[in-house]
């Protein structure tokens, strides 16, 4: 384990590198449950994570040492319970903007919180919030980004920075992670300044498959749908059978 401290940041001010961990999110949860204090913005950066979690209970698989596997501890107590999606929006934007500095390909946010390059997934976000009263108490922000890994499950729509980089560069994980934290930090500070509405506009401007007629699974059937936007509460506004609906993650899924 190695500990590095950097001034001027909230996110990434303190980076703890760990060789092997079941889940970086669970590492923070265990510390919090054992009353081990951690400064806001502390980031865990793991070389290997062997039980990583994704949305819908999926497993995040990553080759050891090849990708960014990180969790960040935040205390967004300025957010009400009903504003939880605002944090997800800010984190997604930070990741999106950082990735846009790494490629000229099309980078977009796939609702609710994956990042795609063209039509392939490169990153995923999992945020676990704790509530106190009417506000968020703490949030553990887990992020996985494919960096140097090039072998994936056959037929899966997954990519990495190395896969799309024409120079075949092998990237330094810690250097990239520090860059990422700076982008996330900026968006988090904007969120703290109550610029939720502006961030939601940017989120929707970069929304994967927005205004395109695509296939979705809805009510256990394959249907044509057109994404209109994501609302402030995180619901997906989508047109299905000439009717505009507002749906959560459990009610609809993409056909990719």
Backbone bond lengths (Angstrom), bond angles and torsions (degrees), N, CA, C in turn:
res aa  C-N    CA-C-N  psi(-1)  N-CA   C-N-CA  omega(-1)  CA-C   N-CA-C  phi
1 X - - - 1.461 - - 1.519 109.09 -
2 X 1.345 115.17 136.88 1.451 120.25 179.27 1.517 109.00 -131.03
3 X 1.330 116.83 142.33 1.454 122.45 -177.09 1.522 109.16 -121.96
4 X 1.351 116.06 125.06 1.464 121.03 177.74 1.518 109.37 -125.80
5 X 1.324 117.39 137.10 1.454 122.12 -178.91 1.522 110.10 -117.76
6 X 1.348 116.39 135.05 1.452 122.16 -179.24 1.521 108.86 -129.92
7 X 1.329 116.74 132.79 1.459 121.18 -177.36 1.521 110.75 -84.11
8 X 1.353 115.95 158.98 1.450 121.70 174.77 1.507 114.91 88.93
9 X 1.309 118.03 -8.24 1.455 121.61 -179.18 1.525 110.79 -114.86
10 X 1.334 114.93 154.45 1.467 120.40 163.48 1.526 106.50 -93.29
11 X 1.324 115.27 -62.49 1.464 119.95 177.29 1.528 109.42 -76.94
12 X 1.312 115.97 122.60 1.459 120.87 179.87 1.512 113.93 88.99
13 X 1.346 116.98 6.82 1.468 118.84 177.30 1.521 110.34 -64.09
14 X 1.308 116.00 -28.83 1.455 121.70 179.72 1.522 108.37 -136.10
15 X 1.319 117.67 117.46 1.465 122.29 -178.81 1.511 109.30 -113.26
16 X 1.309 116.38 123.11 1.462 122.69 177.34 1.526 107.62 -108.90
17 X 1.321 116.69 115.27 1.464 120.20 178.90 1.529 109.72 -95.86
18 X 1.321 115.13 134.39 1.465 122.56 -177.35 1.524 108.39 -127.50
19 X 1.308 116.29 136.22 1.470 119.94 -178.34 1.526 111.72 -68.35
20 X 1.326 116.47 -45.82 1.469 118.88 -174.22 1.531 109.88 -148.34
21 X 1.312 116.49 132.70 1.455 121.15 -178.68 1.531 108.17 -151.25
22 X 1.325 116.66 148.91 1.468 119.87 178.22 1.520 109.87 -64.09
23 X 1.331 116.17 -51.13 1.456 122.03 -179.30 1.521 108.23 -153.60
24 X 1.330 116.50 128.79 1.462 119.03 179.50 1.529 111.06 -65.51
25 X 1.330 117.45 -33.97 1.469 119.85 175.79 1.520 110.89 -63.71
26 X 1.329 115.72 -45.01 1.469 119.84 -178.97 1.525 111.39 -65.55
27 X 1.333 117.03 -30.34 1.466 120.88 177.49 1.524 109.94 -58.79
28 X 1.325 116.89 -46.56 1.458 120.88 178.43 1.526 111.36 -66.55
29 X 1.324 116.65 -41.88 1.470 119.53 -178.48 1.522 111.16 -62.55
30 X 1.325 115.91 -39.07 1.465 119.98 178.02 1.524 110.72 -64.92
31 X 1.327 116.67 -43.15 1.464 120.00 178.03 1.526 111.70 -61.51
32 X 1.326 116.21 -43.30 1.461 119.92 -179.35 1.521 111.41 -66.36
33 X 1.338 116.49 -39.56 1.465 119.67 179.67 1.523 111.51 -67.72
34 X 1.329 116.23 -24.62 1.473 120.91 178.11 1.533 112.10 -96.44
35 X 1.337 115.28 12.85 1.470 122.51 176.39 1.535 112.23 58.81
36 X 1.339 114.64 37.51 1.465 119.17 174.30 1.532 107.90 -93.43
37 X 1.325 117.91 109.14 1.467 119.90 -174.87 1.526 112.63 -67.76
38 X 1.322 115.66 140.67 1.466 121.82 175.29 1.520 107.45 -132.89
39 X 1.325 117.13 137.33 1.456 120.85 177.94 1.516 110.82 -66.72
40 X 1.339 115.77 148.27 1.454 119.30 176.56 1.521 109.45 -61.20
41 X 1.330 114.88 138.00 1.455 120.60 179.56 1.508 114.16 91.22
42 X 1.333 117.48 -6.14 1.465 120.35 176.38 1.528 109.57 -58.56
43 X 1.310 116.42 134.49 1.461 121.57 -177.98 1.519 110.40 -120.53
44 X 1.311 114.95 134.58 1.464 121.96 170.87 1.521 107.49 -96.59
45 X 1.315 117.13 128.85 1.469 122.00 177.05 1.525 107.30 -122.04
46 X 1.320 115.89 114.33 1.465 120.84 -173.70 1.528 111.61 -103.36
47 X 1.316 115.73 139.25 1.463 121.23 172.41 1.526 109.00 -73.08
48 X 1.336 115.74 -43.72 1.467 120.82 179.59 1.522 110.06 -136.29
49 X 1.325 115.18 133.05 1.464 122.72 174.18 1.525 107.25 -124.51
50 X 1.325 116.48 119.68 1.466 117.85 -172.91 1.515 114.04 -104.14
51 X 1.327 119.01 1.90 1.473 120.91 176.09 1.522 109.86 -145.17
52 X 1.338 115.72 45.75 1.459 120.49 -179.17 1.514 111.66 -67.46
53 X 1.338 115.50 151.00 1.452 120.92 -176.36 1.525 110.84 -118.12
54 X 1.350 114.55 148.68 1.452 120.91 174.45 1.510 110.52 -126.85
55 X 1.324 116.02 -169.94 1.456 120.39 177.68 1.534 110.70 -67.94
56 X 1.338 115.83 156.09 1.472 123.43 179.17 1.526 111.81 59.12
57 X 1.325 117.66 22.52 1.458 120.84 178.94 1.508 114.05 77.92
58 X 1.336 117.38 11.85 1.466 120.71 179.84 1.520 111.15 -70.64
59 X 1.322 115.62 160.24 1.468 122.02 177.69 1.521 108.83 -100.05
60 X 1.340 116.31 136.06 1.466 121.25 175.99 1.520 107.51 -95.73
61 X 1.335 116.35 112.06 1.456 121.94 -178.09 1.517 109.80 -97.35
62 X 1.323 115.64 134.47 1.457 120.19 -176.70 1.515 109.74 -148.65
63 X 1.350 116.34 135.18 1.454 120.21 175.59 1.528 109.44 -72.55
64 X 1.335 118.13 133.60 1.468 121.40 -177.15 1.523 113.08 -53.85
65 X 1.333 115.43 131.59 1.450 121.74 173.00 1.515 116.37 79.62
66 X 1.335 117.30 -0.37 1.461 119.08 -173.00 1.524 114.72 -104.88
67 X 1.324 117.34 -11.73 1.457 119.59 -172.57 1.521 111.79 -134.81
68 X 1.327 115.78 167.42 1.462 120.55 172.46 1.530 108.14 -85.35
69 X 1.324 114.64 116.35 1.465 121.52 175.66 1.520 105.68 -123.78
70 X 1.303 116.44 108.03 1.458 118.92 -171.40 1.518 111.79 -143.47
71 X 1.309 115.63 151.47 1.465 122.46 170.24 1.520 108.03 -132.53
72 X 1.322 115.09 144.70 1.462 122.03 -176.55 1.514 108.76 -126.37
73 X 1.316 116.19 133.66 1.456 121.28 178.98 1.525 109.99 -95.83
74 X 1.330 115.98 124.88 1.462 121.31 179.43 1.527 110.37 -126.68
75 X 1.325 114.48 155.89 1.464 121.31 175.10 1.531 108.96 -123.36
76 X 1.328 117.88 72.74 1.471 120.85 -176.26 1.536 111.91 -82.63
77 X 1.309 115.22 60.76 1.469 120.20 -174.71 1.518 112.76 -71.54
78 X 1.321 116.45 -7.32 1.456 121.55 175.97 1.531 111.99 -79.70
79 X 1.332 117.33 -6.58 1.466 121.69 -179.77 1.520 111.61 -99.62
80 X 1.335 116.00 134.01 1.449 122.16 173.24 1.532 109.55 -75.44
81 X 1.329 115.68 162.57 1.471 120.38 179.77 1.529 110.59 -53.99
82 X 1.342 115.87 -43.29 1.462 120.00 -176.81 1.518 113.26 -72.49
83 X 1.337 117.26 -2.73 1.468 121.48 179.14 1.530 112.52 -104.42
84 X 1.311 117.22 15.49 1.462 119.99 -175.69 1.523 112.77 -56.78
85 X 1.332 116.78 -37.24 1.463 118.81 -177.33 1.524 111.44 -66.08
86 X 1.330 117.69 -24.18 1.462 120.27 179.77 1.525 111.21 -59.65
87 X 1.336 116.69 -35.95 1.466 120.27 177.42 1.524 110.49 -67.36
88 X 1.328 116.93 -45.09 1.464 121.21 177.98 1.518 110.79 -59.49
89 X 1.325 115.52 -39.97 1.458 121.65 179.13 1.533 110.53 -61.91
90 X 1.323 116.96 -46.61 1.468 121.80 -178.72 1.524 111.60 -63.84
91 X 1.333 116.56 -44.26 1.469 120.59 -179.74 1.525 110.33 -65.15
92 X 1.327 116.94 -42.24 1.468 120.91 178.39 1.520 110.97 -59.94
93 X 1.335 116.64 -41.55 1.462 120.48 -179.91 1.530 111.66 -65.89
94 X 1.324 116.57 -41.71 1.457 119.50 178.33 1.511 111.82 -59.82
95 X 1.326 116.23 -44.74 1.467 121.65 179.09 1.524 110.88 -65.75
96 X 1.327 116.30 -44.61 1.460 121.50 178.74 1.528 111.11 -58.02
97 X 1.340 116.90 -49.34 1.464 120.90 -175.84 1.530 111.23 -65.74
98 X 1.328 116.12 -35.90 1.457 118.90 177.18 1.524 110.72 -65.63
99 X 1.329 117.02 -45.60 1.462 120.48 -179.59 1.526 111.61 -64.00
100 X 1.317 117.27 -30.95 1.464 120.17 178.60 1.527 111.86 -65.62
101 X 1.326 117.34 -20.43 1.472 119.88 176.22 1.528 111.47 -81.08
102 X 1.324 116.77 -7.73 1.463 121.04 -174.85 1.526 113.71 -106.02
103 X 1.312 117.55 -10.49 1.465 119.89 -176.66 1.518 110.49 -154.55
104 X 1.311 115.70 153.09 1.458 121.17 173.71 1.515 111.23 -94.36
105 X 1.317 116.48 -1.90 1.461 120.49 177.05 1.531 110.57 -72.11
106 X 1.298 116.52 168.09 1.465 121.92 -177.03 1.526 110.27 -76.83
107 X 1.323 116.40 118.26 1.463 122.59 178.97 1.524 108.07 -109.41
108 X 1.340 116.43 128.95 1.458 120.25 -176.65 1.534 111.15 -140.78
109 X 1.314 114.59 161.39 1.467 121.42 176.07 1.520 108.54 -96.00
110 X 1.308 116.62 121.13 1.470 120.90 173.76 1.534 107.47 -93.90
111 X 1.323 114.69 117.37 1.461 120.39 -179.56 1.523 111.09 -55.25
112 X 1.327 119.25 136.48 1.464 124.60 4.15 1.529 114.26 -89.42
113 X 1.338 118.87 -27.36 1.471 117.40 -173.58 1.532 113.57 -162.25
114 X 1.319 116.19 46.32 1.462 121.41 168.01 1.524 107.97 -110.22
115 X 1.309 116.51 156.86 1.459 121.02 175.34 1.529 108.37 -116.66
116 X 1.322 115.05 130.07 1.456 121.76 -179.50 1.518 110.77 -115.73
117 X 1.324 115.63 143.70 1.458 121.96 167.78 1.520 106.60 -111.89
118 X 1.335 115.10 118.87 1.463 121.88 -167.87 1.535 107.62 55.24
119 X 1.295 119.74 -116.44 1.469 120.84 -178.21 1.525 112.45 -113.83
120 X 1.337 116.21 24.78 1.457 120.06 -177.39 1.530 110.76 -126.69
121 X 1.319 115.33 141.52 1.455 120.98 -179.39 1.524 110.93 -77.23
122 X 1.324 115.01 133.37 1.466 119.90 175.84 1.521 111.76 -118.29
123 X 1.338 118.00 -21.80 1.465 119.86 -175.76 1.520 111.18 -152.43
124 X 1.320 114.26 154.30 1.455 121.00 176.64 1.521 110.55 -138.47
125 X 1.323 114.99 153.21 1.466 122.08 -178.23 1.516 108.72 -127.36
126 X 1.320 116.16 137.09 1.460 121.21 173.76 1.526 107.70 -133.41
127 X 1.347 116.18 114.76 1.463 121.49 -179.24 1.521 109.11 -109.60
128 X 1.325 115.75 128.25 1.463 121.69 178.33 1.531 108.23 -117.16
129 X 1.334 115.33 116.78 1.461 122.08 -174.59 1.525 112.16 -103.42
130 X 1.310 115.33 144.52 1.467 121.93 169.44 1.524 108.00 -113.00
131 X 1.325 115.63 143.56 1.458 122.33 -173.20 1.525 110.24 -112.86
132 X 1.323 115.46 142.26 1.459 121.34 171.48 1.518 108.28 -137.10
133 X 1.330 116.19 113.82 1.456 120.11 -175.89 1.515 110.06 66.75
134 X 1.320 117.24 -125.60 1.464 122.35 -179.63 1.519 113.06 -100.91
135 X 1.333 116.69 6.72 1.461 120.02 -175.52 1.523 111.48 -125.15
136 X 1.338 115.18 164.55 1.455 119.70 170.91 1.523 108.63 -69.91
137 X 1.314 116.17 143.04 1.464 121.67 177.74 1.524 109.89 -99.17
138 X 1.334 116.03 -57.04 1.459 120.77 174.05 1.518 109.55 -146.14
139 X 1.293 115.25 156.76 1.469 121.56 179.56 1.521 108.67 -134.40
140 X 1.313 115.01 133.68 1.466 120.94 174.46 1.524 107.19 -107.82
141 X 1.314 114.85 115.51 1.463 121.84 -175.01 1.519 109.03 -102.29
142 X 1.330 116.66 107.59 1.459 121.55 178.20 1.520 110.71 -96.98
143 X 1.324 116.34 132.65 1.466 121.51 -178.97 1.521 109.34 -133.84
144 X 1.318 115.84 132.05 1.465 121.36 172.87 1.518 109.17 -122.87
145 X 1.321 117.30 127.88 1.467 121.63 -178.98 1.525 108.84 -130.41
146 X 1.311 116.83 126.62 1.465 120.94 176.73 1.518 109.25 -75.08
147 X 1.326 115.69 120.30 1.465 120.48 -176.61 1.530 111.04 -114.28
148 X 1.314 117.55 -72.11 1.475 121.02 -176.27 1.526 113.83 -101.50
149 X 1.316 118.00 -5.02 1.464 120.93 179.21 1.526 109.59 -73.72
150 X 1.308 116.89 135.55 1.469 120.80 179.29 1.523 112.98 -124.90
151 X 1.325 117.56 -8.96 1.467 120.88 178.25 1.520 109.32 -103.20
152 X 1.320 115.78 124.46 1.463 121.69 -179.95 1.522 108.98 -134.13
153 X 1.315 116.22 170.01 1.464 120.87 178.73 1.527 108.84 -57.10
154 X 1.320 116.57 130.93 1.460 121.72 -177.50 1.527 110.69 -56.76
155 X 1.322 115.34 129.85 1.461 120.43 177.45 1.518 114.27 88.81
156 X 1.330 117.29 -5.98 1.460 119.84 -179.60 1.523 110.39 -82.52
157 X 1.322 116.08 144.18 1.468 121.36 -178.70 1.526 109.16 -88.24
158 X 1.333 115.54 72.34 1.463 121.71 -175.76 1.524 108.76 -131.05
159 X 1.332 116.00 143.40 1.453 120.32 177.97 1.526 109.88 -139.04
160 X 1.324 116.09 -178.13 1.463 122.18 178.96 1.522 108.55 -149.61
161 X 1.332 116.19 167.67 1.462 119.17 177.08 1.525 111.30 -60.03
162 X 1.317 117.03 -42.63 1.469 120.61 -179.29 1.532 111.09 -64.35
163 X 1.331 116.41 -36.49 1.470 120.54 -178.90 1.524 112.13 -65.27
164 X 1.332 116.96 -32.06 1.462 119.53 -176.46 1.525 112.83 -100.54
165 X 1.329 116.90 -5.41 1.465 120.93 -177.75 1.521 109.60 -85.98
166 X 1.318 116.20 118.82 1.467 120.53 -175.28 1.527 112.88 -67.98
167 X 1.326 116.73 -22.73 1.465 119.51 -179.17 1.525 112.67 -84.04
168 X 1.340 116.09 -3.84 1.472 121.96 -179.71 1.528 111.89 57.45
169 X 1.316 116.31 38.63 1.462 122.91 -179.19 1.524 111.15 -67.03
170 X 1.331 116.61 141.84 1.461 121.20 166.85 1.525 106.50 -97.67
171 X 1.323 116.09 115.95 1.455 121.79 -171.91 1.525 111.80 -86.33
172 X 1.334 115.70 147.89 1.463 121.38 175.01 1.525 108.55 -85.06
173 X 1.320 117.10 118.10 1.459 122.25 -172.47 1.529 112.01 -64.08
174 X 1.325 117.52 -46.06 1.469 119.79 -177.31 1.525 111.33 -63.98
175 X 1.315 117.35 -40.70 1.467 120.51 178.68 1.520 110.90 -61.16
176 X 1.331 116.41 -46.54 1.460 120.25 179.09 1.520 111.53 -64.41
177 X 1.320 117.02 -39.37 1.461 120.65 -179.54 1.529 110.66 -61.78
178 X 1.325 116.75 -42.02 1.472 120.37 178.99 1.530 110.58 -62.54
179 X 1.331 116.30 -40.27 1.469 119.75 176.29 1.527 110.55 -61.77
180 X 1.319 115.57 -46.29 1.465 120.79 -179.95 1.520 111.32 -58.50
181 X 1.330 117.23 -45.99 1.462 120.51 -178.42 1.523 111.32 -58.01
182 X 1.325 117.25 -36.99 1.466 120.64 179.88 1.527 111.02 -64.85
183 X 1.337 117.16 -40.63 1.463 120.75 177.38 1.530 110.94 -66.59
184 X 1.323 116.81 -43.14 1.462 120.84 178.23 1.522 110.51 -63.39
185 X 1.317 116.04 -40.35 1.458 121.58 -179.68 1.524 111.09 -59.90
186 X 1.320 116.27 -43.06 1.463 120.29 179.88 1.520 111.37 -61.71
187 X 1.332 116.98 -44.90 1.467 120.11 -179.18 1.525 111.56 -68.44
188 X 1.324 116.33 -35.03 1.465 119.79 178.66 1.529 110.38 -66.29
189 X 1.316 116.36 -38.95 1.466 119.84 177.82 1.527 110.95 -67.19
190 X 1.333 117.04 -36.70 1.466 120.19 175.33 1.527 110.61 -63.69
191 X 1.315 116.14 -39.10 1.468 121.10 177.20 1.525 110.66 -61.55
192 X 1.331 115.98 -42.26 1.463 121.41 179.83 1.531 111.59 -66.01
193 X 1.319 116.71 -22.39 1.470 121.70 176.38 1.534 111.51 -87.78
194 X 1.335 115.85 12.31 1.477 123.19 176.11 1.529 112.64 64.73
195 X 1.334 116.34 35.49 1.462 119.78 177.48 1.527 110.55 -96.37
196 X 1.333 115.54 41.44 1.467 121.25 -177.01 1.526 110.94 -60.08
197 X 1.351 115.49 -45.29 1.466 119.91 -174.22 1.527 111.05 -62.32
198 X 1.325 117.24 -42.59 1.464 120.64 179.09 1.522 111.19 -64.34
199 X 1.323 116.59 -39.88 1.466 119.93 179.84 1.520 111.23 -67.38
200 X 1.330 117.06 -36.13 1.470 119.80 177.89 1.525 110.73 -65.88
201 X 1.320 116.99 -37.52 1.470 120.72 176.71 1.538 109.41 -60.95
202 X 1.332 116.86 -46.64 1.469 120.42 178.66 1.517 111.58 -63.04
203 X 1.326 116.67 -41.11 1.464 121.79 177.46 1.528 109.40 -54.94
204 X 1.336 116.52 -48.45 1.463 120.54 -177.72 1.516 113.11 -71.38
205 X 1.315 116.99 -28.40 1.463 119.91 176.16 1.520 112.04 -67.03
206 X 1.315 116.86 -22.58 1.466 122.47 -178.38 1.523 112.24 -113.17
207 X 1.318 116.96 26.16 1.461 121.94 -173.40 1.525 111.56 -82.88
208 X 1.311 115.75 127.83 1.467 124.38 179.09 1.531 110.21 -60.88
209 X 1.325 115.80 127.13 1.463 124.78 175.53 1.526 113.85 63.34
210 X 1.313 117.35 23.33 1.461 120.18 176.30 1.535 110.02 -65.59
211 X 1.336 115.18 136.36 1.475 123.68 177.81 1.529 113.28 62.65
212 X 1.327 117.17 19.85 1.460 121.39 175.98 1.525 108.85 -112.31
213 X 1.310 117.04 139.10 1.466 120.50 176.52 1.526 108.14 -81.60
214 X 1.344 115.49 115.33 1.460 122.01 -175.97 1.529 109.96 -135.73
215 X 1.326 115.25 168.68 1.458 121.38 179.27 1.535 110.73 -85.44
216 X 1.322 115.14 138.99 1.461 122.75 176.03 1.523 108.81 -137.96
217 X 1.333 115.93 159.30 1.463 120.83 170.73 1.518 106.98 -100.20
218 X 1.328 116.05 116.86 1.455 122.83 -177.95 1.529 108.40 -137.35
219 X 1.334 116.02 127.14 1.472 122.17 -176.71 1.520 110.82 52.34
220 X 1.350 114.25 42.45 1.469 124.37 176.08 1.520 113.59 65.16
221 X 1.322 116.88 19.53 1.456 121.15 178.05 1.527 109.58 -129.54
222 X 1.327 115.80 151.30 1.454 120.11 174.62 1.519 108.89 -83.47
223 X 1.331 115.77 125.17 1.463 121.08 -176.99 1.518 110.18 -133.18
224 X 1.330 115.37 161.36 1.453 121.20 170.98 1.521 108.55 -87.50
225 X 1.329 115.53 133.60 1.457 119.25 179.10 1.514 110.66 -141.80
226 X 1.328 115.46 154.97 1.459 120.97 176.93 1.525 108.94 -127.38
227 X 1.337 115.24 115.21 1.461 120.51 179.12 1.530 109.30 -68.87
228 X 1.326 115.16 128.87 1.462 120.80 177.92 1.529 109.88 -96.07
229 X 1.333 116.04 -50.91 1.458 120.73 -179.67 1.524 109.32 -172.93
230 X 1.324 114.85 171.08 1.460 121.74 169.35 1.525 106.69 -105.39
231 X 1.329 115.84 134.07 1.462 121.51 -176.43 1.527 111.16 -86.81
232 X 1.317 117.23 169.50 1.466 122.04 -176.29 1.520 112.92 -61.18
233 X 1.345 117.08 -25.09 1.466 121.15 179.24 1.523 112.67 -89.99
234 X 1.325 116.91 5.06 1.459 121.19 177.46 1.506 115.34 89.45
235 X 1.332 117.91 -2.26 1.460 120.11 178.38 1.524 110.55 -75.22
236 X 1.329 114.90 147.36 1.457 121.26 178.79 1.523 108.79 -90.62
237 X 1.314 115.96 120.95 1.465 120.39 175.46 1.524 107.42 -91.83
238 X 1.317 115.66 118.30 1.462 120.76 -172.69 1.524 110.04 -141.17
239 X 1.314 115.79 144.39 1.458 121.27 178.25 1.519 109.15 -96.80
240 X 1.334 115.87 121.41 1.471 123.05 178.35 1.521 107.89 -131.81
241 X 1.308 117.23 126.83 1.474 121.70 -179.31 1.524 111.34 52.34
242 X 1.328 115.93 47.52 1.471 122.78 178.26 1.531 113.50 64.23
243 X 1.323 117.27 7.51 1.462 120.83 179.29 1.526 109.53 -114.23
244 X 1.335 116.87 135.30 1.452 121.37 178.68 1.525 109.31 -90.06
245 X 1.322 115.70 123.59 1.460 121.92 -177.70 1.522 110.10 -120.41
246 X 1.314 115.70 156.91 1.456 123.00 175.89 1.520 107.40 -120.89
247 X 1.347 116.80 111.57 1.458 121.90 -167.39 1.518 111.39 -124.68
248 X 1.342 114.54 150.73 1.462 119.18 175.29 1.523 110.04 -98.98
249 X 1.312 116.07 179.39 1.461 122.49 -173.21 1.526 112.50 -60.65
250 X 1.325 117.45 -31.91 1.460 120.91 -176.91 1.527 112.44 -79.23
251 X 1.316 117.00 -14.27 1.465 120.32 -173.31 1.523 113.97 -95.47
252 X 1.323 117.48 -15.89 1.462 119.98 -176.59 1.517 109.96 -151.97
253 X 1.319 116.27 150.41 1.467 119.39 173.85 1.529 109.44 -145.50
254 X 1.306 114.40 154.31 1.450 121.45 -178.87 1.529 110.94 -72.63
255 X 1.327 116.70 150.68 1.459 122.92 163.32 1.515 105.49 -104.09
256 X 1.314 116.66 112.78 1.469 121.21 -173.91 1.529 111.58 -105.54
